[in-house]
Amino acid sequence: MGESNWAGNHAYVADEVLAPRTLDEVREAVAAAPHVKALGSRHCFNDIADSPGGVLLDLSALESPVEIADGKVTVGGSARYGDFAAQVHAAGYALPNLASLPHITVAGSVATGTHGSGRRQPGLAAAVSAVQLVTADGSVREFSRADDVFPGLVVSLGALGVVTRLTLDLVPAFDVRQDVFDDLPWDAAFRHFDEIEDAGYSVSMFTNWVNDAVDQVWVKSRVDAFAERADWFGAVPADGPRHPAHAAGVPADNTTAQQGIPGPWHERLPHFALAFTPSVGDELQSEYFVPYEHAVAAIEAVRGIGDLVAPLLLVSEIRAIAGDELWLSPCHGGDRVALHFTWQPRQPEVEAVLPVLEERLAPFGARPHWGKLFHGGGSYPRLADFRALADDLDPGGKFRNPFLRRHVFGG
């Protein structure tokens, strides 16, 4: 078919791609297709969004205006966070958090449990208060937090229908400053882990797992809550802008402003600016979530195989996320720390390392990010409830694909 995902590591095998412009066209396409999945920014690194023998719906042309009212914003499923964040800010509001890339779509992000950073900030899906869904027969269904099944509808992996509209909770607008520190000693990172995670609204550590210190710590602070520290746990302020993969020689041209320069939330919470290619570009990604209380032990476990991981890496990121109660969220049931791996585009070698990495993290109950490369799955207490919900909304399995049969529906 000639279509591929963002990274170019997966070529879609669906029969065709359709680009509906109206809700009625979405309904007609869904009702007529034997199998169907929706495409967003195509930022997933596996086959979660593919539809063998069926069709893919590219919703980027779908007519769906942004509506801001009563402390909420309603957008189309294919809207990218960076496309409407400035409009939200101009109205005096903010989203509670953003991912490191503003280039990703709302529907795809929340469907896969994507997140930003911050020990007190849950993943992006936690902000969703209502969903419009086109189900297998082409019907339009509306769901909100008042529905008992709503916690199963948000992180849905595309298994329940095509999400055409979402409503997100907003908070009052705020400004953020971003400060970067170099060379945080590992012993200080472990001894002061809670203090470091509480040092800002959002905190990210970057490492290659083999250096003697954490290469960088990015601290994003609300300007109205910023507190200067005389000593930053032994780390030193960066002497200029940094890319997360600075240690690999990547320039900081596409990153958001650092060095304590205040700016609106949507221009600081992401690591990368909307106008540029995000991250490194030519890369692969994996990510694993462990319960917050096991963070230090899990980090030490990965450091124990640093010599195996580092040669394939561009950079790794460590960040905390608050827990939620969404059934298939990687953060379901409690706060988590995410260990993120941005790999060089060497997929066979990366896939050979993943089982070893997952074996190291298995004692801590690690769960993988649904949209990135992984070998095995995680444990979800509400999985049976999700399967029942999928049977109810999609009894014929129109939205199921090989990924979902492997990792959710068991064969």
C-alpha positions as CSV (number, residue, x, y, z in Angstrom):
1,M,0.0,0.0,0.0
2,G,3.0,2.3,0.4
3,E,2.0,3.8,3.7
4,S,4.2,3.6,6.8
5,N,4.3,4.9,10.4
6,W,6.2,7.9,11.6
7,A,9.5,6.1,12.2
8,G,9.3,4.1,8.9
9,N,9.8,0.8,10.7
10,H,6.3,-0.5,10.1
11,A,4.6,-0.6,6.6
12,Y,0.9,-0.8,6.9
13,V,-0.7,-3.8,5.2
14,A,-4.3,-2.6,5.2
15,D,-6.0,-2.7,1.7
16,E,-6.6,1.1,1.5
17,V,-6.5,4.4,3.4
18,L,-9.6,6.6,3.4
19,A,-9.7,10.2,4.4
20,P,-13.3,11.1,5.5
21,R,-14.1,14.8,5.9
22,T,-17.4,14.5,7.8
23,L,-18.8,12.4,10.6
24,D,-21.3,10.8,8.2
25,E,-18.4,9.8,5.9
26,V,-16.7,8.2,9.0
27,R,-19.9,6.3,9.8
28,E,-20.3,5.0,6.3
29,A,-16.7,3.9,6.0
30,V,-16.8,2.1,9.4
31,A,-20.1,0.4,8.6
32,A,-18.9,-0.8,5.2
33,A,-15.4,-2.1,6.1
34,P,-14.7,-5.7,7.2
35,H,-11.9,-4.4,9.4
36,V,-11.0,-0.8,10.2
37,K,-8.6,1.3,12.3
38,A,-8.1,5.0,12.7
39,L,-4.8,6.7,11.9
40,G,-3.5,9.7,13.9
41,S,0.0,11.1,13.8
42,R,1.3,7.5,13.1
43,H,3.7,7.9,16.0
44,C,3.3,4.3,17.2
45,F,6.3,2.1,16.6
46,N,4.4,-1.2,16.2
47,D,1.3,-2.6,14.4
48,I,-1.3,-1.4,16.9
49,A,-2.9,0.9,14.3
50,D,-2.8,-1.5,11.3
51,S,-5.8,-3.3,9.8
52,P,-4.8,-6.3,7.6
53,G,-7.5,-7.0,5.0
54,G,-9.4,-3.8,5.9
55,V,-9.1,-0.1,5.8
56,L,-7.4,2.7,7.6
57,L,-9.2,6.0,8.3
58,D,-6.9,9.0,8.1
59,L,-8.9,11.5,10.1
60,S,-6.6,14.5,9.6
61,A,-9.2,16.1,7.2
62,L,-12.2,15.5,9.4
63,E,-14.2,18.7,10.0
64,S,-14.2,19.1,13.8
65,P,-13.9,22.6,15.3
66,V,-12.3,23.4,18.6
67,E,-14.8,24.4,21.3
68,I,-13.8,26.0,24.6
69,A,-16.4,26.4,27.3
70,D,-17.0,25.9,31.1
71,G,-13.4,25.0,31.8
72,K,-13.3,22.3,29.1
73,V,-12.1,22.0,25.5
74,T,-13.7,19.7,22.9
75,V,-11.6,18.7,19.8
76,G,-11.6,16.2,17.0
77,G,-9.8,13.0,17.6
78,S,-7.2,13.8,15.0
79,A,-6.4,17.2,16.5
80,R,-2.7,17.5,17.5
81,Y,-2.1,19.0,21.0
82,G,0.2,21.7,19.4
83,D,-2.5,22.8,17.0
84,F,-5.0,24.0,19.6
85,A,-2.9,24.6,22.8
86,A,-2.3,28.3,21.9
87,Q,-6.1,28.8,21.4
88,V,-6.7,27.3,24.9
89,H,-4.0,29.5,26.4
90,A,-5.5,32.6,24.7
91,A,-8.9,31.7,26.4
92,G,-7.1,31.8,29.8
93,Y,-6.8,28.0,30.2
94,A,-4.2,25.3,30.1
95,L,-4.2,21.5,29.8
96,P,-2.8,20.0,33.0
97,N,0.1,18.4,31.2
98,L,1.5,17.7,27.7
99,A,3.7,14.9,26.3
100,S,7.3,15.6,25.2
101,L,6.0,15.9,21.6
102,P,3.2,18.4,20.8
103,H,2.9,16.7,17.4
104,I,0.8,13.8,18.5
105,T,-3.0,13.5,18.2
106,V,-5.3,13.6,21.1
107,A,-7.2,10.4,20.3
108,G,-4.1,8.3,19.6
109,S,-2.3,9.6,22.6
110,V,-5.0,8.8,25.1
111,A,-5.8,5.5,23.4
112,T,-2.3,4.3,24.1
113,G,-1.8,5.7,27.6
114,T,0.7,8.3,26.5
115,H,1.8,10.8,29.2
116,G,3.9,13.8,30.1
117,S,6.0,14.0,33.3
118,G,5.4,15.0,36.9
119,R,4.9,13.0,40.0
120,R,1.6,14.7,40.7
121,Q,0.4,14.7,37.1
122,P,-1.4,11.7,35.6
123,G,-1.2,10.7,32.0
124,L,-3.0,12.6,29.2
125,A,-6.0,10.2,29.3
126,A,-6.9,11.4,32.8
127,A,-8.0,14.7,31.4
128,V,-10.6,13.2,29.1
129,S,-14.2,13.7,30.4
130,A,-16.3,12.7,27.3
131,V,-15.8,10.7,24.1
132,Q,-17.7,10.5,20.9
133,L,-17.3,7.1,19.3
134,V,-18.3,5.6,16.0
135,T,-19.0,1.9,16.7
136,A,-18.8,-1.1,14.4
137,D,-22.3,-0.7,12.8
138,G,-21.6,3.0,12.1
139,S,-23.6,4.3,15.1
140,V,-22.4,7.3,17.0
141,R,-22.2,6.8,20.7
142,E,-21.5,9.5,23.4
143,F,-19.9,8.5,26.7
144,S,-18.9,10.6,29.7
145,R,-17.5,10.1,33.2
146,A,-21.1,9.4,34.4
147,D,-21.0,6.1,32.5
148,D,-19.7,3.1,34.6
149,V,-17.6,1.8,31.6
150,F,-16.0,5.1,31.0
151,P,-12.6,4.1,32.6
152,G,-12.5,1.4,29.9
153,L,-13.3,3.7,27.0
154,V,-10.4,6.1,27.1
155,V,-7.2,4.0,26.9
156,S,-9.0,1.8,24.4
157,L,-6.1,0.8,22.0
158,G,-8.6,1.5,19.1
159,A,-10.4,-1.7,20.0
160,L,-13.8,-0.2,20.6
161,G,-14.5,2.1,17.7
162,V,-13.3,5.3,16.0
163,V,-13.0,8.2,18.3
164,T,-14.2,11.4,16.5
165,R,-14.5,13.9,19.3
166,L,-13.1,14.2,22.9
167,T,-13.6,16.7,25.7
168,L,-10.7,17.5,28.0
169,D,-10.6,19.1,31.4
170,L,-8.7,22.4,31.6
171,V,-7.1,24.4,34.4
172,P,-6.3,28.1,34.6
173,A,-3.4,29.1,32.4
174,F,0.1,29.2,33.9
175,D,3.7,30.0,32.9
176,V,6.6,27.6,33.2
177,R,10.4,27.9,33.3
178,Q,12.7,25.1,32.2
179,D,16.0,24.6,33.9
180,V,18.5,21.9,32.9
181,F,21.3,20.5,35.1
182,D,24.2,18.3,34.1
183,D,26.0,15.4,35.8
184,L,23.7,14.4,38.7
185,P,25.7,11.8,40.7
186,W,23.8,8.4,40.7
187,D,24.1,8.1,44.4
188,A,22.5,11.5,44.9
189,A,19.8,10.5,42.4
190,F,19.0,7.4,44.5
191,R,19.3,9.0,47.9
192,H,17.2,12.1,47.0
193,F,14.9,10.5,44.4
194,D,11.7,11.8,46.0
195,E,13.1,15.3,46.5
196,I,14.3,15.4,42.9
197,E,10.9,14.3,41.6
198,D,9.2,17.0,43.8
199,A,11.6,19.7,42.6
200,G,9.4,20.8,39.7
201,Y,6.0,20.5,38.1
202,S,7.7,18.1,35.7
203,V,11.1,16.4,36.0
204,S,13.0,14.3,33.5
205,M,16.3,12.5,33.9
206,F,18.3,11.6,30.8
207,T,20.9,8.8,30.8
208,N,22.7,6.2,28.6
209,W,22.9,3.9,31.7
210,V,26.7,3.5,31.7
211,N,28.0,7.0,32.5
212,D,29.1,7.7,36.1
213,A,26.3,10.3,36.5
214,V,22.9,11.1,35.2
215,D,23.7,13.1,32.1
216,Q,20.9,15.7,32.4
217,V,17.9,16.6,34.6
218,W,15.3,18.8,33.1
219,V,13.1,20.6,35.6
220,K,10.0,22.4,34.4
221,S,8.6,24.6,37.2
222,R,5.5,26.7,37.4
223,V,6.7,30.2,37.6
224,D,4.3,31.0,40.5
225,A,5.7,28.0,42.5
226,F,9.4,28.2,41.6
227,A,12.0,28.0,44.4
228,E,15.7,28.6,43.8
229,R,18.1,26.0,45.2
230,A,21.6,26.8,46.3
231,D,22.8,23.3,45.5
232,W,21.1,20.9,43.1
233,F,22.0,17.6,44.6
234,G,25.5,17.8,43.2
235,A,24.4,18.5,39.6
236,V,25.5,21.7,37.8
237,P,23.4,24.2,35.7
238,A,23.8,23.5,32.0
239,D,25.9,26.2,30.3
240,G,23.6,26.3,27.3
241,P,20.6,24.7,25.7
242,R,20.5,20.9,25.7
243,H,18.9,18.2,23.5
244,P,18.0,15.1,25.5
245,A,20.6,13.3,23.4
246,H,23.2,15.9,24.0
247,A,25.7,13.3,25.1
248,A,25.3,11.7,21.6
249,G,26.2,15.0,20.0
250,V,22.6,16.0,19.0
251,P,22.2,19.8,18.8
252,A,19.4,21.6,20.7
253,D,17.8,23.3,17.7
254,N,14.4,21.7,18.0
255,T,13.9,21.8,21.8
256,T,11.7,24.2,23.8
257,A,13.4,27.2,25.5
258,Q,15.5,26.4,28.6
259,Q,17.8,28.3,30.9
260,G,15.0,29.6,33.2
261,I,13.3,31.7,30.5
262,P,9.6,31.9,31.5
263,G,6.9,31.1,28.9
264,P,3.4,29.8,28.6
265,W,2.7,26.2,29.6
266,H,2.3,24.9,26.0
267,E,5.8,26.3,25.0
268,R,7.6,24.7,27.9
269,L,6.0,21.4,29.0
270,P,6.9,19.6,25.8
271,H,10.6,18.9,25.2
272,F,10.3,19.7,21.5
273,A,8.9,22.6,19.6
274,L,6.0,22.0,17.2
275,A,7.7,23.7,14.3
276,F,10.5,21.2,14.2
277,T,11.0,17.4,13.6
278,P,10.5,16.0,17.1
279,S,13.1,14.1,19.1
280,V,15.9,12.8,16.9
281,G,13.7,11.8,14.0
282,D,15.3,8.6,12.8
283,E,14.7,6.4,15.8
284,L,12.8,3.6,17.6
285,Q,11.2,3.8,21.0
286,S,10.3,1.5,24.0
287,E,9.1,2.4,27.4
288,Y,8.3,0.5,30.6
289,F,6.3,1.6,33.7
290,V,7.1,0.4,37.2
291,P,5.4,1.2,40.4
292,Y,6.9,4.4,42.0
293,E,8.1,2.6,45.1
294,H,10.3,0.3,42.9
295,A,11.8,3.1,40.9
296,V,15.3,3.0,42.3
297,A,15.6,-0.8,42.3
298,A,14.3,-0.9,38.7
299,I,16.8,1.8,37.6
300,E,19.6,-0.1,39.2
301,A,18.5,-3.3,37.5
302,V,18.7,-1.6,34.1
303,R,22.1,-0.1,35.0
304,G,23.2,-3.7,35.6
305,I,22.8,-4.4,31.8
306,G,24.0,-0.9,30.7
307,D,26.7,-2.4,28.6
308,L,24.1,-4.3,26.6
309,V,21.7,-1.4,26.2
310,A,23.9,1.6,25.7
311,P,25.4,0.6,22.2
312,L,21.8,0.7,20.8
313,L,20.7,3.8,22.5
314,L,20.3,7.4,21.5
315,V,19.1,8.3,25.0
316,S,16.9,7.1,27.9
317,E,14.5,9.2,29.9
318,I,13.3,8.6,33.5
319,R,10.2,10.4,34.7
320,A,7.3,9.9,37.1
321,I,3.6,9.9,36.4
322,A,0.7,9.9,38.8
323,G,-1.6,6.9,38.9
324,D,-5.1,6.6,37.5
325,E,-8.0,4.2,37.4
326,L,-8.3,3.7,33.6
327,W,-8.5,0.0,32.9
328,L,-5.7,-0.4,30.4
329,S,-3.6,2.6,31.4
330,P,0.0,1.6,32.2
331,C,-0.5,3.8,35.3
332,H,-3.6,2.0,36.5
333,G,-3.7,1.5,40.2
334,G,-0.9,3.8,41.4
335,D,1.9,6.1,40.7
336,R,4.5,4.9,38.2
337,V,8.0,5.8,37.0
338,A,8.5,5.4,33.3
339,L,11.8,4.2,31.8
340,H,11.9,5.3,28.2
341,F,14.4,4.1,25.6
342,T,15.0,6.1,22.4
343,W,16.9,3.6,20.2
344,Q,19.0,3.8,17.1
345,P,17.0,2.6,14.1
346,R,18.5,-1.0,14.4
347,Q,15.3,-2.9,15.0
348,P,16.5,-6.6,14.9
349,E,19.2,-5.8,17.5
350,V,16.7,-3.8,19.6
351,E,14.2,-6.6,19.5
352,A,16.9,-9.0,20.6
353,V,17.6,-6.9,23.7
354,L,14.0,-6.3,24.7
355,P,13.4,-9.8,26.3
356,V,16.5,-9.3,28.4
357,L,15.4,-5.8,29.5
358,E,11.9,-7.1,30.3
359,E,13.3,-10.0,32.3
360,R,15.2,-7.4,34.4
361,L,12.1,-5.4,35.0
362,A,9.7,-8.3,35.5
363,P,10.2,-8.5,39.3
364,F,8.8,-4.9,39.5
365,G,5.6,-5.5,37.6
366,A,6.6,-3.5,34.6
367,R,4.1,-2.6,32.0
368,P,5.1,-1.6,28.4
369,H,3.8,1.5,26.6
370,W,1.2,0.2,24.2
371,G,2.4,2.2,21.2
372,K,6.1,1.4,21.4
373,L,8.3,-1.7,20.8
374,F,8.0,-4.4,23.4
375,H,8.3,-8.2,23.6
376,G,5.8,-9.3,26.3
377,G,2.9,-7.6,28.0
378,G,2.0,-6.5,31.5
379,S,-0.7,-7.3,34.0
380,Y,-4.0,-5.3,34.1
381,P,-6.5,-6.2,36.8
382,R,-9.5,-4.9,34.7
383,L,-8.5,-6.7,31.5
384,A,-11.5,-9.1,31.6
385,D,-13.8,-6.1,32.0
386,F,-12.2,-4.5,29.0
387,R,-12.7,-7.6,26.9
388,A,-16.3,-7.7,27.9
389,L,-16.7,-4.1,26.9
390,A,-15.1,-4.8,23.5
391,D,-17.5,-7.8,23.0
392,D,-20.4,-5.5,23.7
393,L,-19.4,-2.6,21.4
394,D,-17.7,-4.6,18.7
395,P,-19.2,-8.2,18.8
396,G,-17.8,-9.0,15.3
397,G,-14.3,-8.0,16.1
398,K,-14.2,-5.3,13.3
399,F,-11.6,-3.2,15.2
400,R,-9.4,-6.1,16.3
401,N,-6.1,-6.8,14.6
402,P,-3.0,-9.0,15.1
403,F,-1.6,-6.6,17.8
404,L,-4.8,-6.8,19.8
405,R,-5.1,-10.5,19.4
406,R,-1.6,-11.0,20.7
407,H,-1.6,-8.6,23.6
408,V,-5.3,-8.2,24.7
409,F,-7.6,-10.9,23.5
410,G,-5.3,-13.8,23.7
411,G,-4.5,-15.3,20.3
